Amino acid sequence: MKRFRFSLETVLDYKQQVLDSLQVEHGAILAQVRQQEAYIEELEAAYRSQSQEFNRRKLEGISILDAMKYEQYLRSREREIEEAYNHLYELRKQAEAKRNEVVEAKKETSSIEKLREKKLEHYNKAVQKSEEALIDEFVTTKRVMEAQSA
């Protein structure tokens, strides 16, 4: 019997390549999310540090000009933090969308893989039947030849 050949093998290979590519893209976006989260933590730590410094200086007595500089700096940091959170939100949306694409690609790939497994199982059963028929024919032929020689 001829060797097993799955007619959709090239489609399966293509779907697997697409899935692998999407998984790599999803991983890259998740890395950007983690990087953005770390950046936000740094910004917030710097903001807290400057805010504490400003409060300490206010208690010691600070000039109006220096107080205005601190307030302006803190407002600037607040805007920067807000922009960083907005960027994080967008990255998370992208990650979720890419995750959905990965899930869909995985569904497509696994459905073709299941079809391949069924076809292989059918092929193996056919091979087994063919081998059993060949053995039966061999045994029958041997018995006939033994009966004729006796």
Salt bridges, closest charged atoms under 4 A:
GLU9 OE1 - ARG116 NE 2.93
GLU25 OE1 - LYS98 NZ 2.62
GLU37 OE2 - ARG92 NH2 2.44
GLU53 OE2 - ARG56 NH2 2.54
GLU60 OE2 - ARG56 NH1 2.66
ASP66 OD2 - ARG57 NH2 3.59
GLU80 OE1 - ARG77 NH1 3.64
GLU90 OE2 - LYS93 NZ 3.75
GLU96 OE2 - ARG99 NH2 2.99
GLU101 OE1 - LYS98 NZ 3.65
GLU104 OE2 - LYS107 NZ 3.38
GLU108 OE1 - LYS15 NZ 2.69
GLU121 OE2 - LYS125 NZ 3.50
